[in-house]
Amino acid sequence: MGYYQDVDEAYYIDELVYEEERERLHYQRQEQASFKRAVAAEVKRQLKTLTPTGVASQQDQKPEKRKQPNSGKRVIVSCKCCDKPFKARVSDRKRGWGRFCSKSCSAFWKTHRRKWVA
């Protein structure tokens, strides 16, 4: 074997070792990151169950009831297209909205009925 062949083989072996080491470190970092995420999620879950005294109880784990937002006063109106009664907000009626019970009635009115009325 010649001198350059030995050098090329040495470089090739060094590259293989370097690649294997990089892959090993990559997988090790991935495992560490997933472990940290799991620990953080568990700590977060446990902190949610703690009371001010630091002791978890079943009563404290009940979900809080959310208050429904006030969507405004409603009135019963008949649909302009099909005459079906439905509830519409007063503020929408003042704007000129709330004339139809559904989007399909509104679309039908806009495409077909308008031509017959005029």
C-alpha positions as CSV (number, residue, x, y, z in Angstrom):
1,M,0.0,0.0,0.0
2,G,1.1,3.5,-0.7
3,Y,1.4,6.4,1.6
4,Y,-1.6,8.2,0.2
5,Q,-3.9,5.2,0.5
6,D,-3.0,4.9,4.2
7,V,-3.8,8.6,4.7
8,D,-7.1,8.3,2.8
9,E,-8.2,5.3,4.9
10,A,-7.3,7.2,8.1
11,Y,-9.4,10.2,7.0
12,Y,-12.3,7.9,6.1
13,I,-12.1,6.2,9.5
14,D,-11.9,9.5,11.3
15,E,-15.0,10.7,9.3
16,L,-17.0,7.6,10.3
17,V,-16.1,8.0,14.0
18,Y,-17.0,11.7,13.8
19,E,-20.4,11.0,12.2
20,E,-21.2,8.2,14.7
21,E,-20.4,10.6,17.6
22,R,-22.6,13.4,16.1
23,E,-25.5,11.0,15.8
24,R,-25.1,9.7,19.3
25,L,-25.0,13.3,20.7
26,H,-28.0,14.2,18.5
27,Y,-30.1,11.4,20.0
28,Q,-28.9,12.1,23.5
29,R,-30.0,15.8,23.1
30,Q,-33.4,14.7,21.8
31,E,-33.9,12.3,24.8
32,Q,-32.9,15.1,27.2
33,A,-35.3,17.6,25.6
34,S,-38.3,15.1,25.7
35,F,-37.5,14.3,29.3
36,K,-37.5,18.0,30.2
37,R,-40.8,18.5,28.5
38,A,-42.3,15.6,30.3
39,V,-41.0,16.8,33.7
40,A,-42.3,20.4,33.0
41,A,-45.8,19.0,32.0
42,E,-45.9,16.9,35.2
43,V,-44.9,19.8,37.4
44,K,-47.5,22.0,35.7
45,R,-50.2,19.3,36.3
46,Q,-49.2,19.0,39.9
47,L,-49.2,22.7,40.5
48,K,-52.8,23.0,39.2
49,T,-54.0,20.5,41.8
50,L,-52.3,22.3,44.8
51,T,-54.3,24.4,47.3
52,P,-53.0,27.5,49.0
53,T,-51.9,25.3,51.9
54,G,-50.0,23.1,49.5
55,V,-52.2,20.0,49.9
56,A,-54.2,18.7,47.0
57,S,-57.8,17.8,47.5
58,Q,-60.6,16.5,45.3
59,Q,-62.9,19.5,45.9
60,D,-60.3,21.9,44.5
61,Q,-60.0,20.0,41.3
62,K,-63.5,20.9,40.1
63,P,-63.4,23.1,37.0
64,E,-64.5,26.7,37.4
65,K,-67.8,27.6,35.9
66,R,-67.4,30.2,33.2
67,K,-69.9,33.0,33.0
68,Q,-71.7,33.2,29.7
69,P,-71.2,36.5,27.9
70,N,-74.3,38.7,27.5
71,S,-75.1,38.7,23.8
72,G,-77.9,41.3,24.0
73,K,-81.6,41.4,24.1
74,R,-83.5,39.3,21.5
75,V,-86.9,39.6,19.9
76,I,-88.9,37.1,17.9
77,V,-89.2,38.0,14.3
78,S,-90.5,36.2,11.2
79,C,-88.1,35.3,8.4
80,K,-88.5,37.5,5.3
81,C,-88.0,34.5,3.0
82,C,-89.9,31.6,4.6
83,D,-92.0,33.3,7.4
84,K,-90.5,31.0,10.0
85,P,-90.3,32.7,13.5
86,F,-86.8,33.1,14.9
87,K,-84.9,35.1,17.5
88,A,-82.8,38.1,16.4
89,R,-80.9,40.6,18.5
90,V,-82.4,44.1,18.8
91,S,-79.1,45.7,17.9
92,D,-78.9,43.6,14.7
93,R,-82.4,44.7,13.7
94,K,-81.5,48.3,14.2
95,R,-78.5,47.8,11.8
96,G,-80.9,46.3,9.2
97,W,-79.7,42.8,9.9
98,G,-81.6,39.9,11.4
99,R,-84.2,39.6,8.6
100,F,-83.5,36.0,7.8
101,C,-83.6,32.8,9.9
102,S,-80.6,31.3,8.2
103,K,-77.8,31.9,5.7
104,S,-79.6,29.7,3.2
105,C,-82.8,31.8,3.3
106,S,-80.7,35.0,3.0
107,A,-78.9,33.6,-0.1
108,F,-82.1,32.4,-1.7
109,W,-83.7,35.8,-1.1
110,K,-80.7,37.7,-2.6
111,T,-80.5,35.5,-5.7
112,H,-84.2,34.7,-6.5
113,R,-86.9,36.5,-4.6
114,R,-85.4,40.0,-5.1
115,K,-86.1,39.7,-8.8
116,W,-89.8,38.8,-8.3
117,V,-90.5,41.7,-5.8
118,A,-89.1,44.5,-8.0
